[in-house]
Amino acid sequence: MTATQKKSLTVEMDMNDNNVSFYRKIKIDKFREIAALLGFHTGIDLDVLMPYIRHSKVLIELGVGFGRVVKALLDRDFGGKIIGIERSPELFQYLKTQFPSTVQLLEQDIRRFEVGQNVDAILYMWSGILELSLHEQHEAVRHFSQKLNPKGILVLEIPRQVKYMGVSVGNQNLKVEMEWGVLDAFMPTHEQMLELVKIGGFESLKVIDYQTATDLSRAMYLYQKP
Ligand SMILES: C[S@@+](CC[C@H](N)C(=O)[O-])C[C@H]1O[C@@H](n2cnc3c(N)ncnc32)[C@H](O)[C@@H]1O
């Protein structure tokens, strides 16, 4: 392996770890502002998703952020148990003040999470999967799949276009530069999203394209276990 290849592999492997500081430093108000800019503030992604997850008895949200998705689920009378996983200690402390104790919050890394039971749905919203390198995406999807019950659903939400924030820096890599830090991302193609069916041992896939409240084109990939 050449020195350049080694360097690019190291960058790829470290991508998710390099993003830790971005989320440790982000202010909640700013986080909300960005959600509104992208058109997530109305919970439109949950409006689209609810019919597919409404009857889940236990659901995990990966990377809870400031709690937008958990709040949207509660606002839409989701009746199952919600488990939220977030690794940023600052966001985690904030989240603990936001929800009733029926919402179980765990300060863990989504790549290795353990919740002590299998679940009916795992949601990885707002480009979560983009914050993993391609290699990590495959490893993570295998891990998520193992945590699902039969007929359980994994939801991966991704953008169809780069708009409002972030720039493409070539080779499917994106960069978001803010005053408090830089976030790196890797945008999988539709074909790479299709490959996850086999990688995760899923039985079927449903792809839903939708527009956010600020007219951003995005998609949800719903992978279902046999
Ligand atoms: C773009 S935000 C999404 C927030 C929320 N899911 C939403 O849709 O509003 C991504 C979140 O995932 C968290 N995150 C990123 N990598 C993680 C990891 N490896 N383990 C746990 N949380 C992670 C970040 O700290 C951040 O809060």
The ligand as an ORCA input file, in Angstrom:
! r2SCAN-3c Opt
* xyz 0 1
  C     -27.361     15.199     12.294
  S     -27.565     14.873     14.025
  C     -29.156     14.132     13.962
  C     -30.007     14.383     15.185
  C     -31.360     13.695     15.175
  N     -31.273     12.283     14.831
  C     -32.335     14.387     14.246
  O     -32.707     13.791     13.234
  O     -32.740     15.500     14.544
  C     -26.486     13.459     14.334
  C     -26.365     13.066     15.803
  O     -25.726     11.796     15.883
  C     -24.745     11.813     16.922
  N     -23.706     10.834     16.581
  C     -22.847     10.859     15.532
  N     -22.052      9.773     15.547
  C     -22.415      9.042     16.631
  C     -21.963      7.815     17.186
  N     -20.975      7.118     16.634
  N     -22.576      7.365     18.309
  C     -23.579      8.053     18.895
  N     -24.049      9.230     18.423
  C     -23.470      9.723     17.297
  C     -24.229     13.237     16.941
  O     -23.633     13.560     18.194
  C     -25.523     14.024     16.641
  O     -26.216     14.332     17.816
*
